[in-house]
Amino acid sequence: KRNEFRLRRRSEPQWTAAEDLEAGDRIVQPKVKVQGRCITLDLAKHVDAKKSYLKITDSTISTTGGPHLIDVPRYVKLTKTFARFLGLFLAEGNVTTPSTVHHKKEKELIALSKEMFKKLGPSVREIDPSRYPSQSSRNAIVVEASSKTLARIFKGWFGGTKRDEKVPEFILGAKRGIRLAFLRGYFEGDGS
């Protein structure tokens, strides 16, 4: 898949291959509505609400059916701390079972993952990394959140696999401080 950018040259925005960019081109990026000093994300906009297995209320989103119904808050404030966690998740996360993998010495990042997963509602636990064959190091800690709903939201934000991973659009359109916090988390995860 070749890299393309949406840009505006003279009239309507159009997709252009990276190698065809010219000096002076203006790249179009999405903007989010900023409410005061903090962006509030409506997570219902990041899942397919038409799916019969989702239940969306004024305050929560949940997956219906099954013994482990865990509500996720419908609205989340995009703070610098949350943006940092999202950057860390992009670097070290797994969308299938929302989780992050850390070296056991990364106490601050382990605590950040636990705190942010708890804020999103699901039960959180540290698990034996041998469950993940690619992460079987005895020095690894896996922080896992148990939520199919959160998995669906994260898949929409970050892509389904490492091959198609992406930065969520709301980060691209956020204020500079939020974008920097996201990058900090990303580099803390993959910056070594």
N, C-alpha and C positions, 0 to 999 in steps of 0.2 A: 504494500500500500504506500503510495507516495504522499509526502507531506504537502498539504494544501492549506492556504490561508484565505480567509474571507476578507476582501479588501474593496475599497471604493477608489476608483480612478477618476471617472468623470460623472457617472450617473449612479445607477443601482449597484449595491454590493454584489460581487461575484467571487466564485472560488477560483483561485489561481495557484498553480504549482509553485513550490518554494523556489525552484530554479528560475522561474519567470518573474520574480519580484524585481522591481526597479527602484532606484533611489527616488524618494519622494512619494512612494505608494503609501497609502493610509490603510492600515490593517484595522478591520472592524472587529470589536470584541463586545460581548454582551455586557450590559449594565444591569445591576440590580437596584431596586428602589431602596434607598437608605432612609430608614425611619429614625430621625434624630441622630444620635451618635452611634447607634448599634443596629445592625441588621438582624431581623428576626426571620428565620427560615421556616416556611410552612412545609413540613416534611411530606404532607399529603400531595404536594406538587411533584414530588420525586419518586412516587410509586404509581403504578397503573391502577387507579381507583376503580376501574371497570372490572377488575378481577374479583370473582366471587369469594375468594378466600381472604379478602381484606375487609376489615371493619374499620371505618373512619368515623370518628365522632368529632365534636368541637374541640376536644382536648387530647385525644389519643388516637393511635393507629395500632391495630393488632391483626394478627393472622388468625382466622377462625379455624376451628376443628383441631383435634389433637389434644393431648393432655397438658401441654405446656404453653398456655396462652399468656404471653407477656406483653403488656402494653408498652408502647414507645410514645413519648410525648409528641404531640402533633407539631408544636412550635418549639424551636430552640434558638437561643441568641447566638449569633456568630461573634463571639468574643475572640480576643487574641489567643487565649488559652485553648479554646475549642479549635481555632484555626491551626494552632501548633499541633494539636492532636491529629487533625485531619492530614496535615503534612506527614507526620510520623506514620499514620495509617497507610498513606500512599506508598511510603518507602518500605514499611515492615509488615503491612497488613495482609489479611486473607479475607476476601469478601464472602466466600462460601459459608464459612463459620466465622463470623466477625471475630478476629483475633489479631494480636500483634506478637511478634517474636523479638525478644531482647536478650542480650547477654546478662547473666545474673548480677553483674556489677553495675548495670544501668538502673540503679534504684529510682532515680528521679523519673526516668521514662516509664518504668513499670508503674510507678505511682500515678503518673499522668494518664496512662492508658486505663488503669482501674477507675480513676475518678471520672473520666469522660464517659466510659462505657456505663458506669452506674448512673450518670446524669441522663443517659439515653434510655434508662429503664430496665434493661435486662439484668439477670443475675450474672455476676462476674466471678471467674475463678482462675487461679493459676493451675495449669495442667502439666502433666508429664509430657515433655516434648517428644518422647519416643512415639507418641500417637501420630506424629508427622514425620515420616521417614526422612524427608529432606532436612529436618531440623532436629536430628537426633543427638545433638551435642549435649553432653552432661552439663555444660555451662549455660544452656539456653533456658529461658523462662518464657512460657506462652501464656499470655493473658487473653482469655476467651470470654466473649459475651454470648449468651445463649438466647438468640432471637432470630427467627426466620424473617420477621418484618425488617429488622435492622439490616440483615443480609441483603434483602431486596433494595433497600434504600442505598446502601453502600455500593451495590452493583450498579445502580443508576448513576451514582456520583463518580465512581472510580473506574468503571468498566468491569467486565466479568473475569478477565485473566490478566496476567502480567503483560501479555502481548498487546492487549488493547487498553491498557490503563491510561487514565487521563486525569487532568486537574479539573475539579468541579467548576462549572461555569460561574457559579456565584463567587468563587474565590477570585477568578480573573477580573470580575467587575467590582470587587470590594475595594475599600480604602487601602492606602499604602501600608499602614500598620498591620492590617489583617493579612495582606499578601506576604509581608515580611515574616510574620509569625508562622504562616504556612510553610514558607521556605525554610525557616529555622527548624521546624519539626521534620521536614523532609531531609535536610542535611544531617540532623541528629540521627536519623535512621539509616540513611545510605551514604553519608558523607565521609565515611572512613576510607 
